[in-house]
Amino acid sequence: MARVLLIEDDHETAGEIIAELVDRGFEVDRAATGTEGLAMARAGEADVMVVDRLLPGIDGLSIIETVRQDQVRIPVLVLSALGAVDDRVRGLRAGGDDYLTKPFALLELVARIEALLRRPAETRDTVLRVGPLDLDLLARNARREDRAIDLLPREFRLLEYMMRRKDQLLTRAMLFEEVWNYKFVPKSNLVDVHIGRLRRKVDGADEEPLIQSVRGEGFILRAPA
C-alpha cells in the first residue's frame, strides 16, 4: 500500500483528495502548512508527495528545493493554480517530477500519482564521480585522485550541481536560479567569481582542466577524454 504525503492548505481540496486516495487504497498523511509539510517530507516516510505550490509559511517550491538538497528522492507532484509555461517549468526545475494545474479531475490526479510510483527509483548514490573528481555528499568532501579539495559551502553546492549535469552547458541564469535560488538574473559577476575560485581548486596547474568556459554562453564540467 503506497503512502502519500499531501501538503495542501485548502481544507476542502485536501478533503476531496484524501477521500479519493483512501478509497483507492492509498495511505495519506496531510500537512496544512509549509513548515509542517517540510518537516514531514524530511522524515522520508512517504512513497510520493503531492505539494501545493502556494502555502502559508514556506511555499511549495521551497519545500521541494530543500528536500532535494537534503537528498530526499521521493517523487513529487506539484499542484498549482499557476498554469503558465514558465510556472510549470519553474516547478519542475525546483525538483518536481510532475505538475498539475488547478482545477483538476481527481481521476487525473490519481493517474499521475500511479505513474510516478511506477518510475524506477532515482539513484541514491552518495558519491558523485566525474573522471578523476569525487564528491562525497555525506562526508561533504571532494577529492581529485589523491588530492583533497577544500570547498566552501557555496562552492560545494556549485560543484555538486555541475557534476550532476556533466557535459551539459550551464548558463549563468541556470546557476543563479539553481545554486543561489535567485528568481532573476542580477547584473553581477557573482557566478564568474565563484567559477573562477572553484576552477582554481579543482584544476591544478599540471592537471587537465575539467571546468570549461563557453564564451558568451556559460560553463561545462567535462571529464578528460
C-alpha positions in Angstrom: 0.0 0.0 0.0 1.6 3.3 -1.2 1.8 6.2 1.3 1.1 9.7 0.0 2.2 12.9 1.8 -0.3 15.7 0.8 0.8 19.2 1.6 -2.3 21.3 0.9 -3.6 24.3 3.0 -7.2 24.3 1.5 -9.2 22.1 3.7 -11.9 21.4 1.1 -9.4 20.5 -1.6 -7.4 18.3 0.8 -10.6 16.5 1.9 -11.6 15.6 -1.6 -8.1 14.4 -2.5 -7.8 12.3 0.7 -11.2 10.7 0.2 -10.3 9.7 -3.3 -6.9 8.4 -2.5 -8.1 6.4 0.6 -10.9 4.9 -1.5 -8.3 3.7 -4.0 -6.2 2.0 -1.3 -3.6 4.7 -0.5 -2.4 5.8 2.9 -2.5 9.5 3.2 -0.7 11.9 5.6 -1.6 15.6 5.3 0.2 18.8 6.3 -1.7 22.1 6.1 1.3 24.5 6.3 4.6 24.7 4.5 6.5 24.4 7.8 4.7 21.2 8.8 5.0 19.8 5.4 8.7 20.3 5.2 9.2 18.5 8.5 7.1 15.6 7.3 8.9 15.5 3.9 12.3 15.4 5.5 11.2 12.3 7.5 11.2 10.5 4.2 8.4 8.1 5.1 6.2 8.7 2.1 6.3 7.0 -1.3 5.1 10.1 -3.2 4.5 13.7 -2.3 1.7 15.9 -3.6 2.6 19.6 -2.9 0.5 22.7 -3.4 2.7 25.5 -4.7 1.2 28.4 -2.7 1.3 27.6 1.0 1.3 29.6 4.3 4.8 29.7 5.9 7.1 28.0 3.4 6.0 27.9 -0.2 5.8 24.6 -2.1 8.7 25.1 -4.3 11.0 26.0 -1.4 9.9 22.7 0.3 10.9 20.7 -2.8 14.2 22.5 -3.3 15.1 21.9 0.4 14.3 18.2 0.4 16.2 17.7 -2.9 19.2 19.4 -1.3 18.8 17.0 1.6 19.0 14.1 -0.9 15.3 13.1 -0.3 14.4 11.4 -3.6 10.6 11.0 -3.1 8.8 11.7 -6.4 6.8 14.9 -6.2 3.6 16.1 -7.9 3.2 19.9 -7.8 -0.3 21.3 -7.6 -0.9 24.9 -8.6 -3.4 27.4 -9.9 -0.5 28.9 -11.9 -0.6 27.2 -15.2 1.7 29.3 -17.5 4.5 27.5 -19.1 7.1 29.5 -17.1 5.4 28.5 -13.9 5.3 24.8 -14.9 9.0 24.9 -15.8 9.9 26.6 -12.5 8.1 23.8 -10.6 9.9 21.1 -12.5 13.3 22.8 -12.2 12.8 23.2 -8.4 12.8 19.4 -8.3 9.2 18.4 -9.0 8.6 15.3 -11.1 5.2 16.3 -12.5 2.9 19.4 -12.5 -0.9 19.5 -12.3 -2.8 22.7 -12.8 -5.9 23.5 -10.7 -8.8 22.8 -11.1 -8.1 19.2 -12.0 -10.0 15.9 -12.2 -9.4 13.6 -9.3 -9.0 10.7 -11.7 -6.2 12.5 -13.4 -4.5 13.2 -10.0 -4.6 9.5 -9.2 -3.3 8.5 -12.6 -0.4 10.9 -12.3 0.5 9.6 -8.8 0.3 6.0 -10.0 2.6 6.9 -12.9 5.2 8.5 -10.5 5.1 5.3 -8.4 5.9 3.2 -11.5 9.0 5.1 -12.3 12.3 3.5 -11.4 13.8 4.9 -8.2 16.4 7.6 -8.8 19.9 6.7 -7.9 20.7 7.2 -4.2 24.5 7.3 -4.7 26.1 9.4 -2.1 29.3 9.9 -4.1 29.4 11.7 -7.4 32.2 10.9 -9.8 33.3 12.7 -13.0 36.6 11.4 -14.3 39.3 11.9 -11.5 36.9 14.0 -9.4 34.9 12.6 -6.5 32.4 14.5 -4.4 31.2 12.7 -1.2 27.7 14.1 -0.4 27.6 12.6 3.1 31.1 13.4 4.3 30.9 16.7 2.4 34.4 16.5 0.9 35.9 16.5 -2.5 39.0 14.8 -4.0 40.7 14.8 -7.3 42.5 11.5 -7.3 44.7 11.6 -4.2 44.4 15.4 -3.7 41.9 16.7 -1.2 39.9 19.8 -2.3 38.8 22.3 0.4 35.4 23.7 -0.6 33.3 26.4 0.9 29.6 25.6 1.2 28.5 27.5 -1.9 31.4 26.0 -3.9 30.3 22.6 -2.8 26.8 23.2 -3.9 28.0 24.7 -7.2 30.3 21.7 -7.9 27.5 19.2 -7.0 25.1 20.9 -9.4 27.7 20.8 -12.2 28.7 17.2 -11.6 25.1 16.1 -11.7 24.9 17.7 -15.1 28.3 16.8 -16.5 28.8 17.6 -20.2 25.8 20.0 -20.2 26.1 23.7 -21.0 25.1 25.6 -17.8 24.2 29.2 -18.4 24.7 31.9 -15.8 20.9 32.2 -15.5 20.6 28.5 -14.6 23.3 28.7 -12.0 21.8 31.9 -10.4 18.4 30.2 -10.2 19.5 26.7 -9.1 22.6 27.4 -6.9 21.7 30.8 -5.5 17.9 30.5 -5.7 17.6 33.8 -7.4 14.4 34.2 -9.4 16.0 36.8 -11.6 19.5 37.4 -13.2 21.3 40.2 -11.4 23.8 42.5 -13.1 26.6 40.8 -11.3 29.8 38.8 -11.9 29.0 36.6 -8.9 28.8 33.4 -10.9 32.1 34.1 -12.7 33.9 34.9 -9.5 32.7 31.6 -7.9 33.5 29.6 -11.0 37.0 31.1 -11.1 37.6 30.2 -7.4 36.2 26.7 -8.0 38.3 26.1 -11.1 41.5 27.1 -9.3 40.7 24.4 -6.6 39.5 21.7 -9.0 42.0 22.2 -11.8 45.6 22.2 -10.6 48.5 23.7 -12.7 49.6 20.4 -14.1 46.1 18.8 -14.4 43.8 18.6 -17.4 41.1 21.2 -16.9 37.6 19.8 -16.1 35.7 23.1 -15.8 35.5 24.8 -19.2 34.1 28.2 -20.2 32.0 28.7 -23.3 32.4 32.3 -24.4 29.1 34.2 -24.1 27.2 31.1 -23.1 28.2 29.6 -19.8 30.2 26.7 -18.4 30.6 22.9 -18.8 32.1 20.3 -16.5 33.7 17.6 -18.6 35.8 14.5 -17.7 39.1 14.2 -19.6 38.8 12.4 -22.9 
